[in-house]
Amino acid sequence: MIDPADTVLRKHSVVIAGHRTSVSMETAFWEALRVIAEAEGRSVSALIADIDRKRTGNLSGAIRVFVLRRYQGVEAEP
């Protein structure tokens, strides 16, 4: 069952390449991203910066796809 709290959009400010920006994603994606970053011994900001450097679409979409691929077992590199 889906917890309604997991679907709430949360906005976080991050610094990418020296510029502050904000990213809005559902709580579940923020938590999954935090778990991935922790497992890699990195900060969430560092992981987002790597995803940002390699993306072609919007940042929140790139992060969601990255998280999805990791949880699917597909080797998604940031």
C-alpha positions in Angstrom: 0.0 0.0 0.0 1.2 3.5 -0.8 1.7 5.8 2.2 0.1 9.2 1.2 3.0 10.9 3.0 5.4 9.4 0.4 3.6 11.2 -2.5 3.9 14.7 -1.0 6.2 16.9 -3.0 9.1 18.3 -1.0 11.3 21.1 -2.2 15.0 21.0 -1.2 17.7 23.6 -2.0 20.9 22.2 -3.3 24.1 23.8 -4.6 25.3 22.6 -8.0 28.4 23.9 -9.5 28.4 26.8 -7.1 24.8 27.8 -7.9 21.9 27.3 -5.5 18.8 25.7 -7.0 15.8 23.9 -5.6 14.5 20.5 -6.6 10.9 19.3 -6.0 10.3 15.5 -5.7 8.1 13.2 -3.7 9.2 12.2 -0.2 9.8 8.6 -1.2 12.4 9.7 -3.9 14.2 12.0 -1.4 14.4 9.1 1.1 15.6 6.6 -1.6 18.2 9.1 -2.8 19.5 9.6 0.7 19.8 5.8 1.2 21.7 5.4 -2.1 24.1 8.3 -1.2 24.7 6.9 2.3 25.5 3.4 0.8 28.0 5.1 -1.5 29.5 7.1 1.4 28.6 10.4 -0.3 26.4 13.3 0.4 23.0 13.7 -1.3 24.3 17.0 -2.8 27.4 15.3 -4.3 25.2 12.6 -5.8 22.8 15.2 -7.3 25.7 17.1 -8.7 26.9 14.0 -10.6 23.4 13.3 -11.9 23.1 16.9 -13.0 26.4 16.7 -15.0 25.1 13.7 -17.0 21.5 14.6 -17.5 19.7 15.7 -20.7 16.2 16.4 -19.3 15.1 18.2 -16.2 16.9 17.6 -12.9 14.1 16.2 -10.8 13.2 13.7 -13.6 16.8 12.7 -14.0 17.0 12.0 -10.2 13.8 10.0 -10.3 15.0 7.8 -13.2 18.4 7.4 -11.5 16.6 6.1 -8.3 14.3 3.9 -10.2 17.1 2.3 -12.2 19.1 1.6 -9.0 16.1 -0.1 -7.4 15.5 -2.1 -10.5 19.0 -3.4 -10.3 20.1 -1.6 -13.4 23.5 -0.1 -13.0 22.7 3.6 -13.2 25.7 5.8 -12.9 25.2 9.3 -11.7 
